[in-house]
Amino acid sequence: MPNYKKIAKRIAKSRIHYLFERATKTFPENRELANKYVDLARLYAQRVRIKIPKEWKRRICHKCKKFLYPSVNCRIRMQSRKGKGSHVSITCLDCGNVNRYYIKI
């Protein structure tokens, strides 16, 4: 007897990956469709209760939940400080929110 929850999670992971790839490809032509793909991917993750992978999660604005495409609707800056540590700042140009991700160098 197969475990249906594991099967559902595996299907959801593949769909999330596919939707983020489609969002990356369609963003230059149609921003609204790319944002719709991201909304669907987030919905799949919430329904099955899985985490979106880190590389895709950082491509979503935490405030307006839109897809972030570098140098089009977001600005990426790397800052290194001696005492505080280094981080990457991603600024959403749609809502102005700044997401910071600390990194080790």
C-alpha angles and dihedrals in degrees: 000000000000122000104245096196092059091047091050091050092050091050091047092051092053092047092049091051091048093048093051091049090051090048090053092051098044100041097089092054103033121016096180093056091049090051089049090054090052091049090052092049091051090048092052090050092049095048095050093034099235129138121251108239116262095245091057097037091061089057091066123080109238093216108040096021093226126144112263117221113186117249092003106067101353138050121216122203131175118211128186123194127180103227102023102045133239127294143174116235117205113190119196108221092201098060103008096239117151119215116194125199117188117221136188118233 
